Amino acid sequence: MQGQRKVRAIIAAAREKVLAEGLSQAKMSDIATMAKVSTATVYAYFPSKDALFLGVVEDVARDVETKLDAYLYALDGDPIETLARAFLMRLNDPAIRALFRIIAVEGDRFPDIRKVFDTHTRRRAHHAAIALFERLANEGQFEPGAAELASRQLMGMLEHETIILPLLEGQDYAARHDEQMARDATRTLRARFAAIPGRVDAPTVAHPDRKTR
């Protein structure tokens, strides 16, 4: 138990330091001081800063995954709009934004860490969207066979407005409210992928990670 408390304290301190200062600026000695343990204790549990960074990424990813699940299981109103709001919650989370910046700059050094981050955040959201769109297709509300394409389009629209445009335009960018973005994305998807009465065939969307037999 004592060991678990120390690990939690170290990760909490590292999370605060790394997300505020960046990975290269965060010092193991400062993290130890904040966690109220010795530097030797930090290294006993995390033999390198890279190992500690992985712990931080996993900690942030678990938090975001829990919040995302809470949104998805509390579907209220239009399920696509609820899903869009859940995506925006993830994209606007300060910890996620900080990790995005770190991984964007230093991601090549941490391919395994980038994979963990992607699995617990973006891929988790992508799979949740596919499941929703397939359910709507089974209910006759959505175009059959288009779930993966619709998921990628939804994520692309929201990521473009919350990540790409602010990077390109900087302080000149006037962000819209999440509710408006979610509503607009929902209208776009429903217009693009609404089920067509009497249609039998459907486009097959190839998944880039799957091999065609």
Residue pairs with C-beta under 8 A, 6 or more apart in sequence:
3 45
6 35
6 37
6 41
6 45
7 45
7 55
9 35
9 36
9 37
10 31
10 32
10 35
10 37
10 41
10 42
10 45
10 46
10 52
10 55
11 52
11 55
11 56
11 59
12 35
12 59
13 31
13 32
13 34
13 35
14 26
14 31
14 35
14 52
14 53
14 55
14 56
15 56
15 59
15 60
15 95
16 34
17 26
17 27
17 30
17 31
17 34
18 26
18 53
18 56
18 98
18 102
19 56
19 60
19 94
19 95
19 98
19 99
20 98
22 101
22 102
23 49
23 53
23 102
23 106
24 106
26 49
28 39
28 42
28 43
28 49
28 52
29 39
31 42
31 52
32 38
32 39
32 41
32 42
35 42
42 52
46 52
46 55
50 109
50 110
50 113
53 110
53 113
54 110
54 112
54 113
54 116
57 99
57 113
57 116
57 117
58 116
58 120
60 95
60 96
60 99
61 116
61 117
61 119
61 120
61 121
62 120
63 95
64 90
64 93
64 95
64 96
64 120
64 121
65 120
65 121
65 124
67 89
67 90
67 93
68 86
68 89
68 90
68 124
68 125
68 128
71 82
71 83
71 85
71 86
71 89
72 82
72 83
72 86
72 128
74 82
75 82
76 82
78 186
79 132
79 136
80 132
80 136
80 154
80 185
80 186
80 189
80 190
81 182
81 183
81 185
81 186
83 128
83 129
83 132
83 154
84 154
84 158
84 181
84 182
84 185
84 186
85 178
85 179
85 182
86 125
86 128
87 125
87 129
87 154
87 155
87 158
88 158
88 162
88 178
88 181
88 182
89 178
90 96
90 121
90 125
91 97
91 158
91 159
91 162
91 163
92 162
92 178
96 121
99 117
100 163
103 110
103 113
103 114
103 117
107 113
107 114
122 155
125 155
126 151
126 152
126 155
129 147
129 150
129 151
129 154
129 155
130 147
130 148
130 151
131 147
133 142
133 146
133 147
133 150
133 151
133 193
134 147
136 142
137 143
137 144
137 145
137 146
137 147
137 195
140 195
141 194
141 195
142 150
142 193
142 194
142 195
143 150
143 193
143 194
143 195
143 196
143 199
143 202
143 203
144 195
144 199
144 202
145 202
145 203
145 204
145 205
146 193
146 202
146 203
146 205
147 205
148 205
148 207
149 193
149 203
149 205
150 189
150 192
150 193
153 188
153 189
153 192
154 185
154 189
157 185
157 188
158 181
158 185
161 175
161 176
161 181
162 175
162 181
165 173
166 173
166 175
206 212
